[in-house]
Every structure is written in structure tokens, then in C-alpha cells.
Amino acid sequence: MSVHGPRSEPSHPRSRDAATILVLFAFSAAGSMISTLAPGSPPRVWPSIVLSAVACTALLRRRSHPRTVVALTTLCTLGEGALGYLLTPLLQGPLMVALYSLGLRTDRRTTRTGALAVAVLLPVTALLAEPVEHYGLLLTTVNPVAWVLLPAVLGSSVKLRRAYLAAVHARAEHAERTREEEARHRVAQERMRIARELHDVVAHHLALANAQAGTAAHLSRTHPDRAQEMLDNLAETTASALRELKAAVGLLRQDSDSDAALGPAPGLARLDDLTTAFAGAGLEVTVTTEGTTRPLAPGADLTAFRIVQEALTNVTKHARTGAARVRLVYSDDRLSLTVTDSGAAVRTASAPGRGFGLVGMRERAHSAGGTVDAGPRPEGGFEVRCTLPLSPPPTERSRST
């Protein structure tokens, strides 16, 4: 949306101002001539020309001193009226320009006060200087008042319009900045989400591959017949890692590549495959389920799977044990999952500034409307506790609708 802001104050060079004033002075001089054509004893021309010249010259300061210029041009116009000149629009030209500048550059109260004062003084001066029957009541009183009020109202209107356009322009800029900030926020969130996916995929499969490779190396010396089975499991682990990396990196594809076939996001339905993979790396995982199994929202399902995956990966990397337990408890509106082990642990990854596993778990759970707590168990080992809502959080529901 393109919104034009208020026009900046034009930079009038002196030559343009001089040309404008000369034209205005010529019209004022022509207005003086009209009064000299009246019957009876018309006034001489030169006093009006002198007063018009002074009024036109004062307009050079109308931008910086609008009140002073209005006062000076009013005195010159009143002087012409007192000398018997008919106050025509031509003769009032300098005063009209001054009143327009007053309305454009001062507040409404100042403009209203100045315009009303001039509108009262002009007809009173004309009536005192020249009988009404000479020019008529309309030309003597109504005509001057109408011509001095018009430019003041016009100047105020232009000022209000400029203020309105300035407000519209400011609101448009604010809306544009808000959209840009929201876009940057969403990009940052998307980058964080993709970073979590890549971390979970790489950390999990590399930990499994490392454990399987170590086991295969050991079995090749002690039980060569079982080493081949472990190598087959290692090949499956690396192939699975490549598939999940392809799916995660596929999130970074451009729109033109959006039709590429990507696998579905993993969830708790693949928990058996996950435990089987860990079993191949030497970690026996026991899964128990309590309550009625209920489907989770896609985001919460992926979050639950990734938290279990990361917790078991940490057991493989840091715990001196060959067994872990996963407990799923379904309640009316929440899923509680617990991953525990009973091995003596060296949890260097949870130290400040070392690793992102626990931080990623908490961020994932928070984005799905849940919580994660982790820490050592009093009886030994380590425990990860997570609660997730069974229905989508308000933000996710609003997006889906």
C-alpha cells in the first residue's frame, strides 16, 4: 500500500518570491485605480500604491513571522480604507495572502481571532471613511469581510489536511514496521524450529551410530558371527539418519521445490521403531502406557517423540547403563511422559554452555503448550518429565482456523 505523506514545505527561492510579490503588487495597483474612477472627489493613486508596496514587501516574512505580517498588512489595508479606497479583492490581495499563511502556520485559535478582528475592523473603517451610499452597503461591508475570511479558512483546512496525511503516513509506517518485525520474529522462530529438528536428528543418529560402531568393533574380536548383524543395524541407522536429514532440510526448500515428496513427521506411533534402534545400540528400552491412548495434535505428537528420542540419546551418551524406561500416562486433557534410567551418569552435556539437548526439550515443550523438568533421581540415575496438552494450544488452533 502506498500512502503519500504530507508535502514538505516548498523551498521558494528569492526570485520566485519576488516575482509573486510583483504580480500581487500589480493587482493591488489596479485595485487602487478603481477607486480613482469613482464620481465626486476620488482619492489620489500614489498613497494606495505606497501602502500596497509596503504590504507586499512584508509578505517576504510571512513564513517566519505570520502574525506580524498579518498585523502590518492589516494596517496598510485599513489605511487604504480610511483614505477612501474601495476595498476590492484586488486591493486586499496582500492581506488575503497573509491570512492564508496565518491559517497554515498557526493554531486554529490564533487564526480565528486574527481573521475575526480583521473582519470587524475593515467594514468599520470603510463606513467611517466613506458614506455607504457612495459604493453601496454590499461593496463597503459584506464584500471585504467575505474576502478576508475565505483565505483564513482555506489555510486552516490545508493545515488540517496536511496533519491528517501526516498521521496516515505515520500509521502506515508503523504498520509496515510492525509487519516487518512480525516477519522477522516468525523467521527467527522457524529457524529455531529447524535448528531443533536438525539437532535432534543428528544427535540421535550419530549417538546410535557411534554406539553401534563401537559394539561392532568389539564383537568383531569376540563374536565375529554377531558383528555382521551389528553392522547391518549401523547401515539402517545411517540410512534412517539420511532420510530424516532430508526431511528436515526439505523445510528450507523454496516454494518452487515445495512439491517434493517428504516423509511425514515422526510421532509416538513410531516409538517402537525408536526403541528397536536403541536396542541395536545396546540400550534396552521398556515402554509402559497408562490410561486410554488418545491421539495428540501433530505438533504435540512430534514434540513427544523428539523429547523421548533426545532423552534416550542422552542415556546412551552419558549414562553408564544398558536399560531405560519410558512411561506414558494419558489423562483427560494431558499426556505425561517420563524417561528414566538408573545408571551412574556423567552429565557434562547439561552443564552451562555445554550442549543443547535439555534446552531444546524445554523449547519444544513450551511451543506445544507443555513443560519439561529434568534432573537426577534421589535413588540414582536421571529422569526427564514432560507434560503436553492433548488438544492444540490456543495459538495453534487459531492458525488452523
VEXROKOL-308999 format. One line per field, with one value per residue (C-alpha): x, y, z. Coordinates in steps of 0.1 Angstrom, whole numbers, plus 5000, padded with zeros to 4 digits. Layout:
px	c(X  ...)
py	c(Y  ...)
pz	c(Z  ...)
***
This chain:
px	c(5000  5014  5004  5017  5029  5024  5041  5073  5074  5085  5118  5109  5139  5140  5134  5101  5090  5100  5080  5050  5051  5055  5024  5005  5016  5004  4969  4969  4978  4950  4926  4937  4928  4892  4887  4901  4873  4846  4824  4829  4864  4882  4915  4948  4966  5001  4991  4975  5005  5029  5007  5004  5042  5047  5021  5036  5071  5060  5049  5085  5084  5050  5066  5087  5065  5029  5013  5035  5029  4991  4992  5013  4992  4960  4973  4981  4947  4929  4949  4937  4901  4905  4917  4885  4896  4871  4884  4881  4897  4925  4933  4930  4954  4984  4961  4945  4978  4989  4958  4962  4998  4984  4959  4986  5013  4995  4969  4932  4925  4951  4938  4902  4910  4930  4905  4876  4895  4903  4867  4854  4880  4877  4840  4840  4869  4852  4819  4837  4858  4831  4793  4775  4755  4787  4796  4766  4764  4773  4806  4815  4809  4800  4825  4856  4846  4839  4873  4893  4876  4879  4918  4919  4895  4914  4947  4933  4918  4951  4969  4943  4946  4984  4982  4957  4981  5010  4990  4981  5017  5029  5003  5013  5050  5041  5021  5049  5074  5051  5047  5085  5091  5065  5080  5115  5100  5084  5116  5136  5110  5112  5150  5149  5124  5146  5177  5160  5150  5185  5200  5176  5181  5219  5225  5202  5215  5252  5249  5233  5258  5287  5274  5267  5301  5318  5298  5306  5343  5341  5321  5344  5371  5350  5319  5326  5293  5273  5294  5277  5243  5255  5270  5236  5220  5246  5237  5200  5207  5228  5201  5174  5196  5199  5161  5153  5180  5165  5131  5144  5165  5134  5119  5144  5134  5120  5084  5094  5105  5075  5061  5090  5079  5089  5081  5056  5068  5075  5053  5046  5033  5070  5080  5085  5109  5128  5132  5143  5170  5183  5182  5205  5229  5228  5202  5171  5141  5109  5077  5047  5014  4987  4953  4933  4956  4944  4958  4978  4979  5005  5028  5025  5029  5062  5073  5066  5086  5115  5117  5117  5143  5166  5162  5172  5201  5214  5211  5232  5258  5261  5246  5265  5236  5221  5184  5159  5122  5096  5063  5033  5003  4971  4947  4916  4935  4972  4999  5026  5057  5087  5121  5143  5175  5193  5229  5256  5258  5284  5261  5285  5260  5237  5264  5260  5272  5276  5251  5216  5196  5178  5173  5158  5134  5121  5117  5098  5075  5069  5060  5034  5019  5037  5065  5097  5116  5149  5173  5190  5168  5173  5177  5202  5201  5184  5148  5131  5095  5073  5036  5018  4982  4961  4944  4963  4973  4953  4979  4979  4941  4939  4964  4945  4913)
py	c(5000  5033  5063  5097  5117  5154  5176  5191  5229  5240  5258  5291  5309  5346  5351  5332  5352  5385  5375  5366  5399  5419  5403  5408  5445  5449  5436  5459  5489  5480  5479  5514  5526  5515  5540  5569  5563  5570  5601  5631  5636  5603  5598  5601  5570  5573  5568  5534  5524  5532  5512  5483  5482  5481  5453  5433  5437  5425  5392  5382  5373  5356  5321  5330  5358  5352  5372  5403  5402  5400  5429  5450  5442  5449  5483  5491  5479  5498  5529  5525  5521  5552  5572  5564  5535  5508  5476  5453  5418  5432  5458  5432  5408  5412  5408  5377  5361  5370  5355  5323  5320  5326  5298  5275  5281  5289  5272  5274  5298  5323  5321  5325  5355  5373  5367  5379  5410  5419  5412  5437  5464  5466  5474  5498  5517  5518  5530  5558  5569  5568  5571  5539  5553  5561  5525  5506  5485  5453  5466  5485  5459  5424  5421  5429  5406  5376  5380  5381  5352  5329  5327  5321  5292  5278  5280  5262  5235  5229  5226  5201  5181  5180  5169  5142  5129  5131  5109  5084  5083  5077  5049  5033  5034  5019  4992  4984  4983  4960  4937  4936  4929  4901  4886  4887  4871  4843  4837  4835  4810  4790  4789  4778  4751  4738  4740  4719  4693  4691  4688  4660  4641  4645  4639  4609  4590  4599  4587  4554  4550  4556  4531  4505  4511  4506  4474  4461  4467  4448  4419  4416  4405  4384  4372  4377  4360  4388  4416  4414  4418  4449  4463  4458  4478  4505  4507  4510  4537  4558  4553  4565  4595  4604  4602  4624  4649  4651  4657  4684  4702  4700  4726  4750  4745  4773  4774  4760  4729  4726  4697  4675  4643  4645  4619  4625  4640  4613  4608  4584  4558  4553  4547  4510  4517  4541  4516  4490  4513  4519  4481  4477  4501  4481  4501  4481  4504  4494  4513  4513  4531  4540  4554  4554  4561  4592  4610  4641  4672  4670  4695  4678  4643  4654  4671  4640  4618  4642  4645  4608  4605  4631  4617  4582  4597  4613  4580  4564  4592  4599  4572  4540  4517  4494  4500  4529  4532  4552  4558  4573  4584  4597  4618  4637  4666  4659  4634  4629  4611  4601  4588  4574  4554  4540  4542  4563  4594  4618  4646  4670  4679  4696  4719  4756  4763  4726  4711  4720  4688  4699  4734  4720  4698  4728  4749  4722  4716  4753  4757  4729  4743  4719  4718  4698  4691  4671  4662  4634  4609  4606  4568  4572  4578  4606  4614  4636  4646  4662  4672  4680  4690  4666  4694  4721  4752  4784  4797  4765  4764  4800  4792  4761  4781)
pz	c(5000  4990  5012  5003  5032  5037  5013  5026  5028  4993  4991  4974  4960  4964  4927  4929  4959  4941  4911  4931  4951  4919  4904  4936  4937  4901  4911  4941  4920  4896  4926  4935  4901  4905  4934  4913  4888  4913  4908  4931  4946  4942  4962  4946  4934  4950  4987  4979  4958  4986  5011  4987  4982  5020  5024  4995  5008  5043  5027  5024  5061  5061  5067  5097  5112  5101  5130  5124  5086  5092  5116  5091  5060  5080  5090  5053  5042  5069  5058  5023  5035  5057  5027  5008  4986  4979  4995  4965  4964  4942  4969  4997  4979  5003  5033  5019  5013  5049  5064  5044  5058  5093  5090  5075  5101  5134  5156  5149  5178  5166  5130  5142  5164  5137  5109  5131  5142  5106  5095  5121  5115  5077  5074  5104  5088  5054  5069  5089  5059  5032  5032  5025  4997  4977  4970  4985  5016  4999  4985  5016  5043  5031  5003  5024  5052  5029  5011  5043  5060  5029  5029  5067  5064  5034  5052  5082  5060  5042  5075  5088  5056  5059  5096  5085  5058  5082  5107  5079  5068  5103  5108  5075  5085  5119  5103  5079  5107  5127  5097  5092  5129  5129  5097  5114  5145  5125  5106  5138  5152  5121  5122  5158  5150  5121  5143  5169  5142  5129  5164  5173  5141  5141  5178  5180  5149  5155  5191  5179  5151  5174  5199  5172  5156  5190  5196  5161  5167  5200  5185  5156  5180  5204  5184  5147  5138  5156  5142  5108  5124  5142  5110  5093  5122  5117  5080  5088  5114  5089  5062  5086  5096  5059  5054  5084  5075  5040  5055  5079  5053  5030  5052  5038  5002  4982  4971  4937  4954  4978  4957  4966  4984  5020  5047  5074  5107  5133  5163  5191  5166  5157  5193  5186  5158  5180  5209  5184  5171  5206  5213  5183  5200  5233  5252  5262  5264  5283  5273  5296  5288  5314  5306  5274  5244  5226  5196  5200  5179  5152  5169  5203  5188  5172  5204  5225  5200  5199  5237  5242  5214  5229  5264  5253  5232  5264  5282  5255  5256  5293  5314  5324  5320  5294  5302  5303  5309  5291  5308  5291  5312  5294  5315  5304  5288  5292  5284  5309  5297  5318  5307  5335  5338  5368  5357  5372  5350  5339  5326  5311  5284  5309  5323  5315  5280  5271  5247  5237  5245  5276  5263  5231  5251  5271  5240  5222  5251  5256  5219  5222  5254  5278  5303  5308  5340  5342  5369  5389  5408  5446  5442  5414  5377  5357  5349  5323  5329  5303  5302  5269  5262  5242  5224  5204  5223  5215  5191  5171  5170  5157  5130  5119  5117)
***
